[in-house]
Amino acid sequence: MHKSGTSSSLFVYGSLMQPDLRRRLLGREVAAQPAYLRDFERRRGRYFYVERKPGTVVEGHILSPLTADELCALDRYEEAPRLYTRRRLTVHERDGRARRAWVYLPTRLLLDRTVT
């Protein structure tokens, strides 16, 4: 689920936007820069998730830098790959600059749980 070595960025849009939760999970402060994800819509069932929907925007934060070990800790929290899968997508900083970042996307299991 992760690459070792270099640091990464993660776009968050749900509970991981909470600084206290991030501090508890990672054991440190992580820089959180306002950002948005185009052509997705934020939804909520039991958990927050995003779905593709052209013309919409999801507001969130880019967390950076994150180590491979920290991404693994966040994967455990998000129950990846069971409930979420982590994919690299293009996200946009507030000034409109595009950059690649990991984003948690729902699995079929999460979506099935949301419907029931």
The 8 nearest C-alpha neighbors of each residue, nearest first, counted from 0:
[[1, 2, 85, 71, 80, 79, 74, 84],
 [2, 0, 67, 3, 71, 70, 68, 85],
 [1, 3, 67, 4, 0, 5, 70, 66],
 [2, 4, 67, 5, 1, 66, 68, 6],
 [3, 5, 67, 2, 6, 66, 68, 7],
 [6, 4, 3, 7, 66, 67, 2, 65],
 [5, 7, 66, 65, 64, 67, 4, 8],
 [6, 8, 65, 64, 66, 63, 5, 9],
 [7, 9, 63, 100, 62, 64, 65, 101],
 [8, 10, 101, 100, 62, 61, 102, 11],
 [9, 11, 61, 102, 60, 101, 100, 62],
 [12, 10, 60, 59, 15, 16, 13, 9],
 [11, 13, 59, 16, 58, 60, 10, 15],
 [14, 12, 15, 47, 16, 11, 48, 59],
 [13, 15, 16, 17, 12, 20, 47, 11],
 [16, 14, 17, 13, 11, 21, 20, 12],
 [15, 17, 14, 13, 11, 12, 18, 60],
 [16, 18, 15, 20, 19, 14, 21, 13],
 [19, 17, 21, 20, 22, 16, 15, 28],
 [20, 18, 22, 21, 17, 23, 24, 28],
 [21, 19, 23, 22, 17, 18, 24, 15],
 [20, 22, 24, 18, 23, 19, 25, 15],
 [21, 23, 27, 26, 19, 25, 20, 28],
 [22, 24, 20, 21, 26, 25, 19, 27],
 [25, 23, 21, 22, 26, 20, 72, 73],
 [26, 24, 22, 27, 23, 21, 69, 72],
 [25, 27, 22, 23, 24, 28, 21, 29],
 [28, 26, 22, 25, 29, 23, 21, 24],
 [27, 29, 22, 30, 26, 21, 18, 25],
 [30, 28, 31, 62, 27, 63, 64, 21],
 [29, 31, 62, 63, 32, 28, 64, 61],
 [32, 30, 62, 61, 60, 29, 33, 63],
 [31, 33, 61, 60, 34, 30, 62, 92],
 [34, 32, 60, 59, 93, 61, 92, 31],
 [35, 33, 92, 60, 59, 93, 91, 61],
 [34, 36, 58, 91, 57, 59, 90, 56],
 [35, 37, 90, 57, 56, 91, 39, 58],
 [38, 36, 56, 39, 55, 35, 57, 90],
 [37, 39, 53, 55, 52, 54, 56, 51],
 [40, 38, 51, 52, 50, 37, 55, 56],
 [39, 41, 50, 49, 57, 52, 55, 56],
 [42, 40, 49, 48, 57, 50, 39, 47],
 [43, 41, 48, 47, 49, 40, 44, 50],
 [44, 42, 47, 46, 48, 45, 41, 113],
 [45, 43, 113, 46, 47, 42, 114, 48],
 [44, 46, 113, 43, 47, 112, 109, 48],
 [47, 45, 44, 43, 48, 113, 13, 109],
 [48, 46, 43, 13, 42, 44, 41, 45],
 [47, 49, 42, 41, 105, 43, 46, 104],
 [50, 48, 41, 40, 42, 39, 104, 51],
 [51, 49, 39, 40, 52, 41, 48, 42],
 [50, 52, 39, 38, 40, 53, 49, 55],
 [51, 53, 39, 38, 40, 55, 50, 54],
 [54, 52, 38, 55, 51, 39, 37, 40],
 [53, 55, 38, 52, 56, 37, 39, 40],
 [56, 54, 38, 53, 39, 40, 52, 37],
 [55, 57, 37, 36, 39, 38, 40, 35],
 [58, 56, 36, 35, 40, 41, 39, 59],
 [59, 57, 35, 34, 56, 12, 36, 60],
 [60, 58, 12, 34, 11, 35, 33, 57],
 [61, 59, 33, 34, 32, 11, 31, 10],
 [60, 62, 10, 32, 31, 9, 34, 63],
 [63, 61, 31, 9, 8, 30, 60, 10],
 [64, 62, 8, 65, 30, 61, 7, 29],
 [63, 65, 6, 7, 8, 62, 66, 29],
 [66, 64, 7, 6, 63, 69, 8, 70],
 [65, 67, 6, 69, 68, 70, 7, 64],
 [66, 68, 70, 3, 69, 2, 71, 1],
 [69, 67, 71, 66, 70, 72, 3, 65],
 [68, 70, 72, 66, 71, 67, 65, 25],
 [71, 69, 73, 67, 72, 68, 74, 66],
 [70, 72, 74, 68, 69, 73, 67, 75],
 [73, 71, 69, 75, 70, 74, 68, 76],
 [72, 74, 76, 70, 75, 71, 77, 69],
 [73, 75, 71, 79, 77, 72, 76, 78],
 [76, 74, 78, 72, 73, 77, 79, 71],
 [75, 77, 73, 74, 78, 72, 79, 24],
 [78, 76, 74, 75, 79, 73, 83, 82],
 [79, 77, 75, 82, 76, 81, 74, 80],
 [80, 78, 83, 81, 74, 77, 84, 82],
 [79, 81, 84, 83, 82, 78, 74, 0],
 [80, 82, 79, 78, 83, 106, 108, 84],
 [83, 81, 109, 106, 78, 79, 80, 108],
 [84, 82, 105, 79, 106, 104, 80, 103],
 [83, 85, 80, 104, 79, 103, 105, 106],
 [84, 86, 103, 102, 101, 104, 83, 87],
 [87, 85, 101, 102, 88, 84, 103, 104],
 [88, 86, 101, 100, 102, 99, 85, 89],
 [89, 87, 99, 100, 101, 86, 90, 102],
 [88, 90, 99, 98, 97, 100, 91, 87],
 [91, 89, 36, 98, 97, 35, 99, 88],
 [92, 90, 97, 35, 95, 96, 34, 98],
 [91, 93, 34, 95, 96, 94, 97, 33],
 [92, 94, 95, 34, 33, 91, 35, 96],
 [95, 93, 92, 96, 91, 34, 97, 33],
 [96, 94, 92, 93, 91, 97, 34, 35],
 [97, 95, 92, 91, 94, 98, 93, 90],
 [96, 98, 91, 90, 89, 95, 92, 99],
 [99, 97, 89, 90, 91, 100, 96, 92],
 [100, 98, 89, 88, 90, 87, 97, 101],
 [101, 99, 8, 9, 87, 88, 10, 102],
 [100, 102, 87, 9, 86, 10, 85, 8],
 [103, 101, 10, 86, 85, 9, 87, 104],
 [104, 102, 85, 84, 83, 86, 105, 101],
 [103, 105, 83, 84, 85, 102, 49, 48],
 [106, 104, 83, 109, 48, 82, 84, 110],
 [105, 107, 83, 82, 108, 109, 84, 110],
 [106, 108, 110, 109, 111, 105, 82, 112],
 [109, 107, 111, 106, 110, 82, 112, 81],
 [110, 108, 82, 112, 106, 111, 107, 105],
 [109, 111, 113, 107, 112, 108, 106, 114],
 [110, 112, 108, 114, 113, 109, 107, 115],
 [113, 111, 109, 115, 110, 114, 108, 45],
 [112, 114, 44, 110, 111, 115, 45, 109],
 [113, 115, 111, 112, 110, 44, 109, 45],
 [114, 112, 113, 111, 110, 44, 45, 109]]
